[in-house]
Amino acid sequence: MKRELLSILGVVLLSAIVFAENYPYRSDVLWVTVPNHADWLYQTGEQATVEIQFYKYGVPRDGVTVNYELGADMMPSEVRGTVVLKKGKAVIPMGTMREPGFRDCRMTATVDGKTYRHHIKVGFSPEKIQPYTQMPADFSEFWSKNKAELSKVPLKYTKELAAEYCTDKIDCYLVKLQVNERGQAVYGYLFYPKNAKKGSCPAVLCLPGAGVKTIKEPLRHKYYAEQGCIRFEIEIHGLNPKMAAEDFMDISNAFNGKENGYLSNGLDNRDNYYMKRVYLACVRSIDLLVSLPEWDGKNVILQGGSQGGALALVTAGLDFRVTACVANHPALSDMAGYMAGRAGGYPHFFRVAGMDTPDKLKTMAYYDVVNFARFIKVPVRMTWGYNDDVCPPTTSYAVYNVLQCPKEALVTPINEHWTSADTEYGHLVWILNHLR
């Protein structure tokens, strides 16, 4: 099966049409930042510099003043200065760090009456970053108890054909999956290869990014099912993706603010926190996948980015049935890192007053990705960028460095909070190469 899938993948790659766009996308200006270490990495105590270049319409601008600020990842600026571009170029001394972490150079330039911004982060011994978050003594007991309670709830779901997402190669169904004894549910689109045979398909659970929103473009990853995988892409709030976009927006505006968002809901108590239901819904989603007659009986793979990357790693640590995991720039990682005077993970609770109470900090530890990562035994692929200010690189390294499993990192320094289509497709290549 694995050989057949890889053969098909090769054909698709050869026939793919790539449409090129300028970088950055449809902008008149281009910043180029070139650290004096090609990999953007330094040892602690080592001095870093970065050459900056500024172009407008592809022409280097001379005599432009660039203001810059330097500070640790997500932290206030410590140093300010200016440089003047000569033939479109200048060099900024970024200094060093005495502790492992990332240093950020934030730049502004006013050209023809408009101000442009850019930034670049470089790392200092990031392989030595360790999480601030510690594991509660009863962490395993807490989650084992909750999983045991979930296992007593019968598996119930509805499944209806979603003809609008079926093609000549794949079938799609809209699923409503009950996730607890109270009847709460999540929705998802379940994709199969057309005419899939019994026991033939690895299963891939795709987990969502943050927000109260619909499942975006369900067919964007149709190549999973086209190449032999069952793929189940879920939302986490129990909202039917057939709802109008305006309705999703109204709900998001009402229940997704900094002070009242779902990621803060119940944070004072580990048993009442909103994300407990979400984490267990991911386990229940695996219950569904392994019940399908088309599942190959061996492979259960998790995949997601940001909040979805967090949920993938969390579920890999929770559920022994998982066989591989792919996570982009995971959120919910070392969330209390700000207590150590450095970057913490999304949703950056400490930006809101009153979020650093002892009760909230205690609950965070039961839901932090770093503590689930310690239990993962299966192969993991992670990818992240250094310029990310949503899920900062400090927190991705905090997760990656505690993994004690076969692991692989695709580090893309220039990336902010995004992944390219090639990277997303590369996840499938990696998955197919790690089938059992």
Secondary structure as UniProt FT lines:
FT   HELIX           2..15
FT   TURN            25..26
FT   STRAND          29..35
FT   TURN            38..39
FT   STRAND          41..42
FT   TURN            44..45
FT   STRAND          48..56
FT   TURN            57..58
FT   STRAND          59..60
FT   STRAND          65..72
FT   TURN            73..74
FT   STRAND          79..84
FT   TURN            87..88
FT   STRAND          89..95
FT   STRAND          101..111
FT   TURN            112..113
FT   STRAND          114..124
FT   HELIX           126..128
FT   TURN            137..138
FT   HELIX           139..151
FT   STRAND          157..161
FT   HELIX           163..165
FT   STRAND          170..178
FT   TURN            181..182
FT   STRAND          185..193
FT   TURN            194..195
FT   TURN            198..199
FT   STRAND          201..207
FT   HELIX           218..221
FT   HELIX           223..226
FT   TURN            227..228
FT   STRAND          230..234
FT   TURN            241..242
FT   HELIX           245..255
FT   TURN            258..260
FT   TURN            262..268
FT   TURN            270..272
FT   HELIX           274..291
FT   TURN            293..294
FT   STRAND          295..305
FT   HELIX           307..318
FT   TURN            320..321
FT   STRAND          324..328
FT   HELIX           335..340
FT   TURN            346..347
FT   HELIX           349..351
FT   TURN            353..354
FT   HELIX           358..367
FT   HELIX           369..373
FT   TURN            374..375
FT   STRAND          380..384
FT   TURN            386..387
FT   HELIX           393..400
FT   TURN            401..402
FT   STRAND          407..411
FT   TURN            413..414
FT   HELIX           421..432
FT   TURN            433..434
//
